[in-house]
């Protein structure tokens, strides 16, 4: 059986068919492969979001090197408490617009790449459906592009949607409802 056939059989199986058994398995995880996969997704997402700006950045060059395995050392795994990050944004804006609420940064129904800018690095976090995963943190900041997270997401049309959180906040501060 192929992995897809096994997955389809398990997805359609009832508890009774499985005999109420507990299944366990061992999964080996190679962080280098995860780093390379995340870099490929981030590189494609960054290009889709802002090809004219993103292509010639330190972030893009770092991601390209990781994709091709041309790094002496793979970047550290990164995670971001996106809910905490969201609360910080809301608290900052709420000083000016009381009760301001930002839509959640990730959507459990979508596959997404979230770029989180820091002063000297950028975290690229993959969120695949309901699984919020680790990402990688690479040298270079996207702050020249945006000061707040950018979320690149799949959509029902089969293409990508880019959400600029900074644009939403600026629109709210200007007294208009964010357009997405």
Buried (B, 14 or more C-beta within 10 A) or exposed (E): EEEEEEEEEEEEEEEEEEEEEEEEEEEEEEEEEBBBBBBBBBBBBBBBBBEEBBEEBBBBBBBBBBBEEEBEEBBEBBEBEBEEBBEEBBEEBEEEEEEBEBEEBBBEEBBBBBBBBEEEBBBBBBBEBEEBEBBBBBEBBBEEBBEBBBBBBBEEEEEBBBBBBBBBBBBBEEEEEBEE
